[in-house]
Amino acid sequence: MTLEETHGQEPMPETSASSASSATSGSRMQSAGKALQELLVSSQRRGCLTAGVYESAKLMNVDPDTVAFCLLAADEEDEGDIALQIHFTLIQAFCCENDIDIVRVSDVQKLASVVGASEDAGEPRDLHCILITNPNEDAWKDPALEKLNLFCEESRNVNDWVPNITLPE
């Protein structure tokens, strides 16, 4: 069992303070979901989006300094895919080692509706890992990326190293 699994299984006492915290957390999550959607759309338009576990690993190996953000996506049926989980573990470790913010999304279908489900050739797109890159020397100032960076920093402050984000409807 991992720390994330055992931490997730601990029951949280329901008090008025934790209810208020949950409401704040819910609005933070909703705001992060909107920011993620905006970031995906704008980075795809700019040509700064790399999709696919293999393509992402290749890019991180060749030029990790261009990676600005990482998203891992898996549906419930993907949770049993051991190979995918190993890839996720390696990608998470790489991102932590290189100070790349990383989040998880649990709805690949919603993600596909945002970035498109297929490549130009009609092949289904691997959306399990998406990297947002910044190929320019001077940092790309996207307000959505800044919001997500802040969200990730706040999550790390409460020991949530790879926070889950829900994309808006």
Secondary structure, DSSP 8 states (H G I E B T S, - for coil): --HHHHHHHS-----HHHHHHHHHHHHHHHHHHHHHHHHHHHHHHHT-EEESHHHHHHHHHH-GGGEEEEEEE--GGGGG-HHHHHHHHHHHHHHHHTT-EEEEES-HHHHHHHH-SB-TTS-B---SEEEEE--SSS----HHHHHHHHHHHHHHHTT-SS-EE----
